[in-house]
Amino acid sequence: MLYRVKDLSPEQKRAAEMLLGHPVSDDEAISINSLDPSSIIPSELSPKERKAALRALDERFAARQVPVVSPEEEEDLVREAFRSTTPHHRTVR
């Protein structure tokens, strides 16, 4: 379910901020979902191991060289991705 922050009561807004761990502004929306316990896969890593894994991922992505592409090349890549994953995709202009 999607809620506009401006429509929340002050108590609901405080609860959302507590759950999210950061302040929210009135122009934001908040989505709330519930999951069946059987769909949650418990982590096999300790909290220390999880932090180390996240740190390693951050380092890996920070060190990665990202090629600079023009807006036209970017658009071509997006179009090609749509064409390769969506049958009968046609670009609308």
Secondary structure, 3 states (H helix, E strand, C coil): CEEEHHHCCHHHHHHHHHHHCCCCCCCCEEECCCCCHHHCCCCCCCHHHHHHHHHHHHHHHHHCCCCCCCHHHHHHHHHHHHHHHCCCCCCCC
